[in-house]
Protein backbone atom coordinates (compact mmCIF):
# COMPACT_ATOMS: atom_id res chain seq x y z
CA UNK A 1 0.00 0.00 0.00
CA UNK A 2 1.49 3.33 -1.05
CA UNK A 3 1.95 6.06 1.53
CA UNK A 4 0.02 9.32 1.06
CA UNK A 5 1.90 12.24 -0.47
CA UNK A 6 1.17 15.89 -1.08
CA UNK A 7 2.95 18.79 -2.76
CA UNK A 8 3.97 22.05 -1.09
CA UNK A 9 3.64 25.24 -3.10
CA UNK A 10 5.05 28.21 -1.20
CA UNK A 11 5.40 31.93 -1.99
CA UNK A 12 8.84 32.60 -3.49
CA UNK A 13 9.23 36.11 -2.10
CA UNK A 14 7.50 38.09 0.66
CA UNK A 15 8.11 41.81 1.20
CA UNK A 16 6.54 43.50 4.21
CA UNK A 17 7.07 46.93 5.70
CA UNK A 18 6.16 50.60 5.66
CA UNK A 19 5.81 52.12 2.20
CA UNK A 20 6.79 49.00 0.26
CA UNK A 21 3.99 49.61 -2.26
CA UNK A 22 6.46 52.01 -3.89
CA UNK A 23 8.67 48.97 -4.60
CA UNK A 24 6.00 47.05 -6.51
CA UNK A 25 7.76 47.40 -9.87
CA UNK A 26 11.16 46.23 -8.64
CA UNK A 27 9.47 43.47 -6.62
CA UNK A 28 7.90 42.09 -9.81
CA UNK A 29 11.15 42.50 -11.72
CA UNK A 30 12.94 40.42 -9.08
CA UNK A 31 10.40 37.65 -9.67
CA UNK A 32 10.74 37.92 -13.46
CA UNK A 33 13.30 40.26 -14.98
CA UNK A 34 11.43 40.17 -18.30
CA UNK A 35 8.09 41.39 -16.94
CA UNK A 36 6.45 43.86 -19.33
CA UNK A 37 2.72 43.76 -18.65
CA UNK A 38 0.55 43.11 -15.59
CA UNK A 39 -3.17 42.98 -14.85
CA UNK A 40 -4.40 44.19 -11.47
CA UNK A 41 -7.69 43.26 -9.80
CA UNK A 42 -9.04 45.48 -7.04
CA UNK A 43 -12.17 47.13 -5.72
CA UNK A 44 -13.13 50.70 -6.60
CA UNK A 45 -12.08 52.09 -3.22
CA UNK A 46 -8.63 50.49 -3.36
CA UNK A 47 -8.09 51.67 -6.92
CA UNK A 48 -8.97 55.23 -5.98
CA UNK A 49 -6.63 54.93 -3.00
CA UNK A 50 -3.51 53.48 -4.61
CA UNK A 51 -4.22 53.12 -8.32
CA UNK A 52 -2.31 56.20 -9.47
CA UNK A 53 0.67 55.40 -7.26
CA UNK A 54 0.85 51.79 -8.45
CA UNK A 55 0.61 52.82 -12.12
CA UNK A 56 3.36 55.41 -11.63
CA UNK A 57 5.63 52.89 -9.87
CA UNK A 58 5.02 50.20 -12.49
CA UNK A 59 5.47 52.56 -15.43
CA UNK A 60 8.77 53.81 -13.97
CA UNK A 61 9.99 50.20 -14.32
CA UNK A 62 8.69 50.02 -17.92
CA UNK A 63 5.77 47.80 -16.87
CA UNK A 64 2.37 48.40 -18.50
CA UNK A 65 -0.62 47.95 -16.23
CA UNK A 66 -4.31 47.30 -16.82
CA UNK A 67 -6.85 47.53 -13.98
CA UNK A 68 -9.95 45.43 -13.50
CA UNK A 69 -12.62 45.99 -10.84
CA UNK A 70 -13.37 42.84 -8.84
CA UNK A 71 -16.89 41.54 -9.41
CA UNK A 72 -18.76 39.29 -7.01
CA UNK A 73 -16.92 36.02 -6.39
CA UNK A 74 -19.41 33.98 -8.42
CA UNK A 75 -18.54 31.56 -11.21
CA UNK A 76 -20.25 33.68 -13.90
CA UNK A 77 -18.50 36.89 -12.88
CA UNK A 78 -15.16 35.13 -12.69
CA UNK A 79 -15.50 33.78 -16.23
CA UNK A 80 -16.26 37.19 -17.73
CA UNK A 81 -13.27 38.78 -16.05
CA UNK A 82 -11.10 35.79 -16.87
CA UNK A 83 -11.82 36.16 -20.58
CA UNK A 84 -10.79 39.83 -20.49
CA UNK A 85 -7.54 39.03 -18.75
CA UNK A 86 -6.77 36.10 -21.06
CA UNK A 87 -7.03 38.44 -24.06
CA UNK A 88 -4.45 40.85 -22.61
CA UNK A 89 -1.73 38.19 -22.00
CA UNK A 90 -0.21 39.68 -18.81
CA UNK A 91 3.04 38.39 -17.29
CA UNK A 92 1.59 38.67 -13.75
CA UNK A 93 -1.87 38.88 -12.26
CA UNK A 94 -1.99 41.02 -9.11
CA UNK A 95 -4.75 40.89 -6.52
CA UNK A 96 -4.63 44.17 -4.66
CA UNK A 97 -7.04 44.94 -1.84
CA UNK A 98 -9.07 42.84 0.56
CA UNK A 99 -10.25 39.26 0.53
CA UNK A 100 -12.44 39.32 -2.56
CA UNK A 101 -9.89 40.90 -4.89
CA UNK A 102 -7.14 38.55 -3.75
CA UNK A 103 -9.39 35.49 -4.04
CA UNK A 104 -10.57 36.38 -7.53
CA UNK A 105 -7.05 37.08 -8.78
CA UNK A 106 -5.86 33.82 -7.24
CA UNK A 107 -8.57 31.80 -8.94
CA UNK A 108 -8.13 33.38 -12.37
CA UNK A 109 -4.35 33.08 -12.22
CA UNK A 110 -4.70 29.39 -11.48
CA UNK A 111 -7.13 28.86 -14.36
CA UNK A 112 -4.99 30.79 -16.84
CA UNK A 113 -1.64 29.61 -15.43
CA UNK A 114 -0.41 33.15 -14.95
CA UNK A 115 1.82 33.86 -11.92
CA UNK A 116 -0.13 35.55 -9.13
CA UNK A 117 1.10 38.23 -6.72
CA UNK A 118 -0.84 39.13 -3.57
CA UNK A 119 -0.89 42.78 -2.44
CA UNK A 120 -3.21 43.07 0.59
CA UNK A 121 -4.37 46.51 1.65
CA UNK A 122 -6.07 45.16 4.78
CA UNK A 123 -5.35 42.27 7.14
CA UNK A 124 -8.80 40.74 6.71
CA UNK A 125 -8.00 37.02 6.23
CA UNK A 126 -5.23 34.46 5.67
CA UNK A 127 -5.98 34.00 1.96
CA UNK A 128 -3.26 36.55 1.21
CA UNK A 129 -0.68 33.74 1.18
CA UNK A 130 -2.64 30.48 0.94
CA UNK A 131 -3.53 28.46 -2.18
CA UNK A 132 -7.24 28.31 -1.22
CA UNK A 133 -10.05 30.52 -2.45
CA UNK A 134 -13.69 30.90 -1.38
CA UNK A 135 -16.22 30.84 -4.21
CA UNK A 136 -19.97 31.38 -4.06
CA UNK A 137 -21.60 28.74 -6.26
CA UNK A 138 -25.21 28.53 -7.38
CA UNK A 139 -26.25 26.40 -4.42
CA UNK A 140 -23.69 26.95 -1.67
CA UNK A 141 -20.36 28.63 -0.92
CA UNK A 142 -17.32 26.41 -1.08
CA UNK A 143 -13.52 26.47 -1.16
CA UNK A 144 -11.27 25.46 -4.01
CA UNK A 145 -7.55 24.86 -4.16
CA UNK A 146 -5.85 27.15 -6.66
CA UNK A 147 -2.17 28.18 -6.46
CA UNK A 148 -0.27 29.97 -3.72
CA UNK A 149 0.94 33.43 -4.72
CA UNK A 150 4.40 33.55 -6.20
CA UNK A 151 4.95 36.73 -4.18
CA UNK A 152 3.32 38.72 -1.36
CA UNK A 153 3.86 42.45 -0.90
CA UNK A 154 2.29 43.88 2.26
CA UNK A 155 2.57 47.60 2.94
CA UNK A 156 1.99 48.01 6.67
CA UNK A 157 1.32 51.74 6.32
CA UNK A 158 -1.55 51.08 3.90
CA UNK A 159 -2.90 48.21 5.99
CA UNK A 160 -2.80 50.19 9.25
CA UNK A 161 -5.03 52.82 7.59
CA UNK A 162 -7.65 50.28 6.52
CA UNK A 163 -10.98 50.30 8.40
CA UNK A 164 -10.54 48.73 11.83
CA UNK A 165 -13.33 46.29 11.08
CA UNK A 166 -11.34 44.72 8.23
CA UNK A 167 -8.24 44.18 10.33
CA UNK A 168 -10.32 42.88 13.26
CA UNK A 169 -11.81 40.37 10.81
CA UNK A 170 -8.31 39.06 10.13
CA UNK A 171 -7.87 38.52 13.86
CA UNK A 172 -11.10 36.49 13.88
CA UNK A 173 -9.78 34.35 11.05
CA UNK A 174 -6.57 33.75 13.01
CA UNK A 175 -8.45 32.76 16.17
CA UNK A 176 -10.31 30.18 14.09
CA UNK A 177 -7.10 28.14 13.80
CA UNK A 178 -7.63 27.06 17.41
CA UNK A 179 -10.70 24.96 16.62
CA UNK A 180 -9.45 24.04 13.13
CA UNK A 181 -6.49 22.26 14.72
CA UNK A 182 -8.78 20.56 17.26
CA UNK A 183 -10.93 19.27 14.39
CA UNK A 184 -7.83 18.03 12.55
CA UNK A 185 -6.64 16.21 15.68
CA UNK A 186 -10.10 14.67 15.99
CA UNK A 187 -9.94 13.42 12.40
CA UNK A 188 -6.50 11.96 13.10
CA UNK A 189 -7.67 10.15 16.23
CA UNK A 190 -11.06 8.95 14.97
CA UNK A 191 -10.45 8.46 11.25
CA UNK A 192 -6.68 7.95 11.02
CA UNK A 193 -6.45 11.03 8.80
CA UNK A 194 -3.02 12.43 7.97
CA UNK A 195 -2.02 15.06 10.54
CA UNK A 196 0.89 17.43 9.88
CA UNK A 197 2.39 18.36 13.23
CA UNK A 198 4.57 21.17 11.90
CA UNK A 199 1.77 22.78 9.87
CA UNK A 200 -0.56 22.48 12.85
CA UNK A 201 1.96 24.08 15.21
CA UNK A 202 2.58 26.94 12.76
CA UNK A 203 -1.14 27.66 12.49
CA UNK A 204 -1.54 27.39 16.27
CA UNK A 205 1.27 29.90 16.78
CA UNK A 206 -0.50 32.34 14.45
CA UNK A 207 -3.62 32.12 16.62
CA UNK A 208 -1.65 32.56 19.85
CA UNK A 209 -0.35 35.89 18.57
CA UNK A 210 -3.90 37.18 18.97
CA UNK A 211 -5.05 35.29 22.06
CA UNK A 212 -1.93 35.94 24.15
CA UNK A 213 -1.17 39.57 23.31
CA UNK A 214 -2.38 42.47 25.46
CA UNK A 215 -4.92 44.83 23.91
CA UNK A 216 -4.03 45.36 20.26
CA UNK A 217 -4.16 48.67 18.45
CA UNK A 218 -5.23 48.10 14.85
CA UNK A 219 -3.81 51.53 14.01
CA UNK A 220 -0.34 50.75 15.36
CA UNK A 221 1.86 49.84 12.41
CA UNK A 222 4.09 47.49 14.41
CA UNK A 223 1.12 45.56 15.80
CA UNK A 224 -0.49 45.46 12.35
CA UNK A 225 2.76 44.01 11.05
CA UNK A 226 2.51 41.24 13.65
CA UNK A 227 -1.05 40.44 12.54
CA UNK A 228 -0.08 40.41 8.86
CA UNK A 229 2.90 38.16 9.55
CA UNK A 230 0.61 35.81 11.49
CA UNK A 231 -1.87 35.71 8.59
CA UNK A 232 0.92 34.99 6.12
CA UNK A 233 2.27 32.22 8.37
CA UNK A 234 -1.20 30.68 8.67
CA UNK A 235 -1.53 30.65 4.89
CA UNK A 236 1.89 29.05 4.58
CA UNK A 237 0.77 26.39 7.07
CA UNK A 238 -1.91 25.38 4.55
CA UNK A 239 0.72 25.28 1.81
CA UNK A 240 2.86 22.95 3.93
CA UNK A 241 -0.07 20.73 4.89
CA UNK A 242 -1.22 20.43 1.28
CA UNK A 243 -4.77 21.18 2.46
CA UNK A 244 -6.71 23.84 4.35
CA UNK A 245 -6.89 21.56 7.42
CA UNK A 246 -4.61 23.64 9.72
CA UNK A 247 -6.66 26.77 9.05
CA UNK A 248 -10.22 25.66 8.39
CA UNK A 249 -12.51 23.40 10.40
CA UNK A 250 -15.99 23.46 11.88
CA UNK A 251 -15.79 27.21 12.51
CA UNK A 252 -15.34 27.78 8.76
CA UNK A 253 -18.15 25.37 7.93
CA UNK A 254 -20.37 27.47 10.18
CA UNK A 255 -19.18 30.65 8.45
CA UNK A 256 -19.98 29.24 4.99
CA UNK A 257 -23.35 27.97 6.21
CA UNK A 258 -24.23 31.40 7.61
CA UNK A 259 -23.23 32.97 4.31
CA UNK A 260 -25.58 30.54 2.54
CA UNK A 261 -28.51 30.94 4.95
CA UNK A 262 -28.41 34.75 4.89
CA UNK A 263 -27.56 35.04 1.18
CA UNK A 264 -24.19 36.63 2.01
CA UNK A 265 -25.66 39.31 4.29
CA UNK A 266 -23.93 38.34 7.53
CA UNK A 267 -20.77 40.27 8.22
CA UNK A 268 -17.21 39.66 7.09
CA UNK A 269 -15.58 36.26 6.72
CA UNK A 270 -13.35 36.63 9.78
CA UNK A 271 -16.23 37.98 11.87
CA UNK A 272 -18.29 34.87 11.13
CA UNK A 273 -15.29 32.62 11.77
CA UNK A 274 -14.63 34.28 15.13
CA UNK A 275 -18.21 33.74 16.28
CA UNK A 276 -18.08 30.18 14.97
CA UNK A 277 -14.89 29.59 16.95
CA UNK A 278 -16.62 30.63 20.17
CA UNK A 279 -19.29 27.94 19.67
CA UNK A 280 -17.00 25.22 18.32
CA UNK A 281 -14.56 25.72 21.20
CA UNK A 282 -17.47 25.04 23.57
CA UNK A 283 -18.26 21.79 21.73
CA UNK A 284 -14.59 20.79 22.00
CA UNK A 285 -14.63 21.45 25.76
CA UNK A 286 -12.20 24.36 25.43
CA UNK A 287 -12.14 27.74 27.16
CA UNK A 288 -14.68 29.67 25.08
CA UNK A 289 -14.36 32.68 27.43
CA UNK A 290 -10.74 33.04 26.33
CA UNK A 291 -11.90 33.17 22.69
CA UNK A 292 -14.49 35.81 23.55
CA UNK A 293 -11.94 37.96 25.40
CA UNK A 294 -9.51 37.76 22.50
CA UNK A 295 -12.17 38.86 20.02
CA UNK A 296 -13.32 41.69 22.29
CA UNK A 297 -9.68 42.73 22.61
CA UNK A 298 -9.68 43.72 18.93
CA UNK A 299 -13.30 44.95 18.92
CA UNK A 300 -14.45 41.99 16.80
CA UNK A 301 -18.08 40.84 17.15
CA UNK A 302 -18.95 38.01 19.53
CA UNK A 303 -22.73 37.87 19.03
CA UNK A 304 -25.08 37.18 16.13
CA UNK A 305 -26.77 40.55 16.63
CA UNK A 306 -23.51 42.41 15.94
CA UNK A 307 -23.38 40.97 12.42
CA UNK A 308 -27.14 41.43 11.90
CA UNK A 309 -27.97 37.74 12.05
CA UNK A 310 -31.14 36.66 13.80
CA UNK A 311 -31.58 33.64 16.05
CA UNK A 312 -33.25 31.41 13.48
CA UNK A 313 -30.61 32.12 10.83
CA UNK A 314 -27.83 31.25 13.25
CA UNK A 315 -29.57 28.02 14.31
CA UNK A 316 -30.13 27.01 10.68
CA UNK A 317 -26.44 27.64 9.94
CA UNK A 318 -25.32 25.48 12.85
CA UNK A 319 -27.70 22.73 11.79
CA UNK A 320 -26.55 22.52 8.14
CA UNK A 321 -22.88 23.47 8.54
CA UNK A 322 -21.44 19.94 8.38
CA UNK A 323 -23.58 19.06 5.34
CA UNK A 324 -21.72 21.67 3.27
CA UNK A 325 -18.66 19.46 3.40
CA UNK A 326 -19.53 15.99 4.69
CA UNK A 327 -16.10 14.64 3.73
CA UNK A 328 -14.37 16.94 6.27
CA UNK A 329 -14.48 15.27 9.68
CA UNK A 330 -15.03 17.83 12.46
CA UNK A 331 -16.65 18.09 15.87
CA UNK A 332 -19.93 18.68 14.01
CA UNK A 333 -19.64 15.18 12.56
CA UNK A 334 -19.68 13.77 16.08
CA UNK A 335 -22.05 16.20 17.74
CA UNK A 336 -25.13 16.33 15.54
CA UNK A 337 -26.95 19.65 15.55
CA UNK A 338 -30.73 19.90 15.64
CA UNK A 339 -32.74 23.03 16.43
CA UNK A 340 -32.68 22.50 20.18
CA UNK A 341 -29.00 21.59 20.51
CA UNK A 342 -27.99 24.46 18.19
CA UNK A 343 -30.03 26.96 20.20
CA UNK A 344 -28.68 25.66 23.50
CA UNK A 345 -25.10 25.86 22.24
CA UNK A 346 -25.43 29.44 20.98
CA UNK A 347 -27.14 30.58 24.18
CA UNK A 348 -24.56 28.88 26.41
CA UNK A 349 -21.84 31.17 25.04
CA UNK A 350 -24.08 34.25 24.66
CA UNK A 351 -23.87 34.30 20.87
CA UNK A 352 -27.67 34.69 20.91
CORLIN-V628209 format. One record per residue. N is the residue number from 0. PHI is phi as a letter, one per 40 degrees, with the letter a starting at -180 (* if undefined). OMEGA is omega in radians with two decimals (NA if undefined). D_CENTER is the distance of its C-alpha to the mean C-alpha in Angstrom with 1 decimal. Layout:
n=[N;N]
phi=[PHI;PHI]
omega=[OMEGA;OMEGA]
d_center=[D_CENTER;D_CENTER]
//
This chain:
n=[0;1;2;3;4;5;6;7;8;9;10;11;12;13;14;15;16;17;18;19;20;21;22;23;24;25;26;27;28;29;30;31;32;33;34;35;36;37;38;39;40;41;42;43;44;45;46;47;48;49;50;51;52;53;54;55;56;57;58;59;60;61;62;63;64;65;66;67;68;69;70;71;72;73;74;75;76;77;78;79;80;81;82;83;84;85;86;87;88;89;90;91;92;93;94;95;96;97;98;99;100;101;102;103;104;105;106;107;108;109;110;111;112;113;114;115;116;117;118;119;120;121;122;123;124;125;126;127;128;129;130;131;132;133;134;135;136;137;138;139;140;141;142;143;144;145;146;147;148;149;150;151;152;153;154;155;156;157;158;159;160;161;162;163;164;165;166;167;168;169;170;171;172;173;174;175;176;177;178;179;180;181;182;183;184;185;186;187;188;189;190;191;192;193;194;195;196;197;198;199;200;201;202;203;204;205;206;207;208;209;210;211;212;213;214;215;216;217;218;219;220;221;222;223;224;225;226;227;228;229;230;231;232;233;234;235;236;237;238;239;240;241;242;243;244;245;246;247;248;249;250;251;252;253;254;255;256;257;258;259;260;261;262;263;264;265;266;267;268;269;270;271;272;273;274;275;276;277;278;279;280;281;282;283;284;285;286;287;288;289;290;291;292;293;294;295;296;297;298;299;300;301;302;303;304;305;306;307;308;309;310;311;312;313;314;315;316;317;318;319;320;321;322;323;324;325;326;327;328;329;330;331;332;333;334;335;336;337;338;339;340;341;342;343;344;345;346;347;348;349;350;351]
phi=[*;c;c;c;b;a;c;b;b;b;d;c;a;b;b;b;i;c;g;c;c;c;b;d;c;c;c;c;c;c;c;a;c;c;c;b;a;b;b;b;b;a;c;c;c;c;c;c;c;b;d;c;c;c;c;c;c;c;c;c;b;g;b;c;b;b;b;b;c;c;c;c;c;b;c;c;c;c;c;c;c;d;c;c;c;d;c;c;f;c;c;b;b;b;c;b;i;c;c;c;c;c;c;c;c;c;c;c;c;c;c;c;f;b;d;b;b;c;b;c;b;a;b;c;a;c;c;c;b;c;c;b;b;c;b;c;c;c;b;a;c;a;b;b;c;b;b;c;c;c;a;b;b;b;c;c;c;c;c;c;c;c;d;d;d;c;c;c;c;c;c;c;c;c;c;c;c;c;c;c;c;d;c;c;c;c;c;c;c;c;b;f;c;d;b;c;c;c;c;c;c;c;c;c;c;c;c;c;d;c;c;b;c;c;d;c;b;c;b;c;c;c;c;c;c;c;c;c;c;c;c;c;c;c;c;c;d;c;d;c;c;g;a;c;d;c;b;a;b;c;c;c;c;c;d;c;c;c;d;c;c;c;f;g;b;a;g;c;d;c;c;c;c;c;c;c;c;d;c;c;c;c;c;c;g;c;c;c;c;c;c;c;c;c;c;c;d;b;g;c;c;b;b;c;d;c;b;g;b;c;c;c;c;c;c;c;c;c;c;b;d;c;c;c;a;c;c;c;c;b;c;c;c;c;b;c;b;b;d;c;c;c;c;c;c;c;c;c;b;g;c;b]
omega=[-3.09;3.13;-3.12;3.12;2.98;3.14;3.09;3.10;-3.01;3.01;-3.13;-3.08;3.11;3.11;-3.11;3.11;-3.11;3.04;-3.05;3.06;3.13;3.12;-3.08;-3.12;-3.13;3.09;3.11;3.14;3.08;3.09;3.12;-3.05;-3.13;-3.11;-3.12;-3.02;3.10;3.00;-3.14;3.08;-3.14;2.98;-3.12;-3.10;-3.14;3.13;3.13;-3.10;-3.02;-3.07;-3.12;3.13;-3.12;3.14;3.13;-3.13;-3.13;-3.13;3.11;3.08;3.13;3.10;3.10;-3.12;2.98;-3.05;3.09;3.12;-3.08;3.04;3.01;-3.07;3.09;-3.09;-3.12;3.14;3.12;-3.10;3.13;3.13;3.14;3.13;3.10;-3.10;3.10;-3.09;-3.10;3.06;3.14;3.06;3.09;2.96;-3.04;3.00;-3.06;-3.12;-3.12;-3.01;-3.05;-3.12;3.14;-3.14;-3.11;3.11;3.14;-3.11;-3.12;3.12;3.11;3.14;-3.08;-3.11;3.06;3.13;-3.05;3.08;-3.11;3.10;-3.12;3.03;2.97;-3.14;-2.96;3.07;-3.03;3.11;-3.12;-3.14;-3.07;3.10;-3.03;-3.09;3.10;-3.12;3.06;3.12;-3.12;-3.06;-3.09;3.05;3.14;3.14;3.08;3.03;3.10;3.05;3.03;3.10;3.08;3.11;3.08;3.09;-3.05;3.13;-3.05;3.08;3.09;-3.06;-3.14;3.14;3.08;3.08;-3.12;-3.10;-3.14;-3.13;3.05;3.09;3.09;3.09;3.07;3.11;3.11;-3.14;3.11;3.13;-3.11;3.14;3.08;3.13;3.09;3.11;3.14;3.08;3.12;3.12;3.07;-3.05;-3.06;-2.99;-3.12;3.10;3.06;3.11;3.14;-3.04;-3.10;3.13;3.13;-3.14;3.14;3.10;3.13;3.11;3.12;3.11;-3.11;3.08;-3.13;-3.03;-3.04;3.12;3.00;-3.03;-3.08;2.99;-3.11;3.01;-3.13;-3.02;-3.13;3.12;3.04;3.12;3.11;3.13;3.14;3.11;3.10;3.12;3.10;3.13;3.12;3.09;3.10;3.08;3.08;3.09;-3.11;-3.12;-3.06;3.10;3.13;-3.05;-3.09;-3.03;-3.00;3.11;-3.08;3.13;3.09;3.05;3.07;-3.13;3.12;3.14;3.13;3.07;-3.14;-3.09;-3.07;-3.09;3.04;3.10;-2.97;3.08;-3.13;-3.12;-3.10;3.07;3.12;3.14;3.13;3.12;3.08;-3.13;3.09;-3.07;-3.13;3.09;3.08;3.11;3.14;-3.10;-3.14;-3.13;-3.11;3.11;3.10;3.11;-3.13;-3.14;-3.12;3.11;3.11;3.14;3.14;3.14;3.05;-3.11;3.10;-3.14;3.11;-3.09;-3.10;3.07;3.04;3.08;3.14;-3.02;-3.09;3.10;-3.14;3.13;3.09;-3.14;3.10;-3.06;-3.06;-2.99;-3.07;-3.11;3.11;3.10;-3.06;3.14;-3.13;-3.10;-3.14;3.09;3.12;3.01;-3.10;-3.09;-3.08;-3.12;2.90;-3.07;-3.09;-3.11;3.11;3.13;3.14;3.13;-3.09;3.13;-3.09;3.13;3.05;3.02;2.98;NA]
d_center=[35.5;32.9;30.2;26.5;24.8;21.5;20.5;18.3;16.9;15.9;15.6;19.2;19.1;17.0;18.7;17.8;20.3;22.2;23.1;21.8;21.0;24.8;24.5;22.3;25.4;26.6;23.1;23.2;26.8;26.2;23.9;26.6;29.9;30.9;28.0;29.7;27.4;23.7;21.8;19.2;16.8;16.0;16.8;20.3;19.7;18.0;20.8;23.4;22.1;21.9;23.2;26.7;25.9;23.7;26.5;29.1;27.5;27.0;30.5;32.0;30.9;32.4;29.0;29.1;26.0;25.3;22.7;21.1;19.6;16.5;17.6;16.0;13.7;16.7;18.6;21.6;20.0;18.2;21.7;23.5;21.4;21.4;25.2;25.5;23.6;25.5;28.7;28.1;27.5;25.2;24.9;21.3;18.5;16.5;13.3;14.0;12.5;9.5;6.5;9.4;11.5;9.3;8.5;12.2;13.5;11.9;13.5;16.7;17.1;17.0;19.5;21.7;21.5;21.0;19.3;16.0;15.3;12.2;13.4;11.1;13.3;11.3;9.2;7.0;3.5;3.7;3.6;6.7;8.6;7.8;10.1;8.2;7.8;8.3;11.9;14.3;17.6;21.0;21.1;17.7;14.0;12.8;10.6;12.3;12.7;13.3;13.9;12.4;13.2;16.8;16.3;14.0;15.9;14.8;17.6;17.6;20.3;18.3;15.3;17.7;19.3;16.3;16.8;16.5;14.6;11.6;11.7;12.6;9.5;7.6;10.5;10.1;6.8;8.9;11.9;10.7;11.3;14.9;15.5;13.5;16.0;18.8;18.1;18.1;21.4;22.8;22.3;24.0;26.8;27.5;26.7;27.1;23.7;22.8;21.2;20.1;21.3;20.0;16.4;16.6;18.3;15.8;12.9;15.5;16.5;13.1;13.4;17.1;16.6;15.7;18.1;21.0;21.1;23.6;22.6;20.0;20.7;17.8;20.5;21.6;20.5;21.0;18.9;16.1;16.5;16.2;12.8;11.5;13.3;11.8;8.2;9.8;11.8;9.3;8.0;11.7;12.5;11.1;13.2;16.1;16.0;15.9;13.7;10.5;13.1;12.5;9.0;9.6;13.0;15.0;12.9;10.3;13.4;14.7;11.8;12.4;16.1;16.1;14.6;17.4;20.1;19.8;19.2;15.9;17.8;16.1;14.1;10.5;7.6;7.6;11.3;11.8;10.1;12.3;15.3;14.8;14.8;18.1;19.7;18.6;19.8;23.0;23.4;23.0;25.6;23.5;24.0;22.1;23.8;22.1;18.7;20.1;21.7;18.5;16.7;20.0;20.2;17.5;18.7;15.8;17.2;18.7;20.7;20.4;22.8;20.6;18.1;21.2;21.1;24.5;25.7;26.4;23.0;21.3;24.0;23.5;19.8;20.6;23.4;21.7;18.3;19.6;21.3;18.1;17.8;21.2;20.9;18.3;20.5;19.3;21.3;21.5;23.4;26.0;26.1;26.7;25.9;28.6;29.2;31.1;28.9;25.7;27.6;29.0;25.7;24.1;27.4;27.7;24.7;25.5;22.5;25.2]
//
